Amino acid sequence: MTLETVTLKLSQELLSNAARVASVQDVTVGHLVRVLLAKEVERRLSPSASNTADGGLIAALQTLLVRDMTEAENWDDLAVRLGRHGYELRPAGGGIALHKTSCGTRVCKGSDLGFAYRTFVRRFEGAMPGHPHGTLGEAFVDQPTAARPLTSTEKGRLQRALEPVFKLAEDWDVLTARMQRRGYVFRPHGTGLAIYTIGGAFVCNTATVGYRYRALVKRFGAPMPGHPHGQSWVAAHVQGDLLEDDVEVIDHER
């Protein structure tokens, strides 16, 4: 192997410390530099280098993000939590990857941090919005396809899955969009509101999961767009305080 001569400018302190390390290993400073440079070049040019994060960085990210990634209740909540630290998740093949929000630089895979995409899909019982691989074939019993009464188990799972969706929504547009991501749509039902699958199967009334239509109207300050009970109904029935015995037709189970 032919060696080329390269001139390096090093500080006196660095050169002195390098000489000490080389002396201990019984090699020259030039040999030490060649070995270290060869390792770094090989690491940078390795096909998997761009997909493999530094161990120290992974440990630091786990310390910074593990609590939020563990406590997040849904995809939207997770996005907000990561955003506070300057990061976001993006689809990566059949999984997810962590990126810097400021510049879009990929940092590592979700699995590197101990949170594979499938883990979140199962926990949130739904796909990451916009992910090309959807739920990776996972099936959830909280999305019945037949128009039948929910069992107590299905009802409980549906309540847990949709509670953060209803709880965090700021208006009808946000609530409708988030429900669609979960595979559901709203339809008027009497003076209330019902939940259907996107495929058209009746699931239950919104009151079944703890959110009466009338209460939602009062909270958002407007009826759901397209609902037959419009603003005049709101003025007559919602603007004042609701009576404890004020029950909507939609509350009755099918």
Summary of the structure (lengths in Angstrom):
residues: 254
radius of gyration: 28.3
end to end distance: 83.1
largest distance: 92.4
contacts: 639
relative contact order: 0.07
helix: 48%
strand: 13%
